[in-house]
Amino acid sequence: MWIVPESAIPGLLDEADAFAAIESVFAAMARDDAYNFPVVREALGGGRQYGFKSGLDRAGGQLGVKAGGYFPGNAAKGMINHQSTVFLFDPDTGVLSAAVGGNLLTALRTAAASSVSIAHLARKDAKVLGMIGAGHQSAFQMRAAVKQRDFERVVGWNYHPEMLPRLAETAEALGLPFEAVSLDELGTQADVIISITSSEAASLMDAHVRPGTHIACMGTDTKGKQELEPAILARAGVFTDEVAQAVSIGECQHAVAQGLLAEGDITAIGAVINGAHPGRTSGDQITVFDGTGVGLQDIAVAAKAVELAREKDLAQEVAL
Ligand code: NAD
């Protein structure tokens, strides 16, 4: 088996590698060539969360699981609070083939998912990127998004304004002007909005959003979290990574609970990638991508990491 430690991941995959892996596995999911197994998530006490996300990608020849969670005491010990490892198995024999550090890969695969949504759903003439959220994931999101459209500037809002320098520094490194704005200004100016917060109440309201906007809603990955007023989803074309997760733990949970959206109104983005669904149908349509985060994303980027690490002699081989 191969070991690709967390320390080997920085610089191994670029945004284009992650994009290709995620686009391909979303397409396989929509063809029923790949599917996710039920998620296990357990509270361990003291704020600790632990769980497994797993799946089988028949098209890509991958079987695997991401194990990990959230351990709030880590920061005081000099470690990051989110910790995960991806294990890959031979789908024919069940033999373990790789163990791959999953921390940085999680950020890369999440950013790749929203950038896939921008590539397939945002207006081609999008010029202004709006960021809601300025936490750890936000920089990865911005870096992946700017590869998809000719953005000329970035506007941002965050519930904790003291975190906004992260967005300003990331935009500056990308050579784009950045301005901190109100949510009202953000909705008026942005052609594409990425929302990546841990909020449990809507920040972006229906009145903020103008026609033609694409919203990649990436923060809501658990029951009870919420970023958008449900009325936005009621008037939008709604897309997701996996419909079952969108209605249970994704942003769609709220609009469905309020009877504003039905499961049948939600389209897997893989269907757009495969050409089975047209995606955006007009320049005025609002599109929402509910990115809930599925195990097959972790497996797809981990498999790519193993391939690249072996090529670059960064993977360690261990006899089983
Ligand atoms: P972080 O802790 O670094 O940042 C949290 C962000 O949420 C900050 O911008 C903070 O200001 C904001 N926030 C906190 N409370 C808020 C409130 N009440 N109202 C509005 N905003 C609030 O977290 P992160 O690592 O950047 O992750 C952000 C979110 O993305 C988390 O909810 C995380 O679980 C989720 N996430 C989703 C996926 C996925 O695949 N969909 C993957 C990774 C992380």
Residues whose N, C-alpha, C, O or C-beta is under 5 A from the ligand:
A	BS01	NAD	T110 G133 A134 G135 H136 Q137 S138 N158 Y159 H160 I196 T197 S198 S199 E200 M218 G219 D221 G291 T292 G293
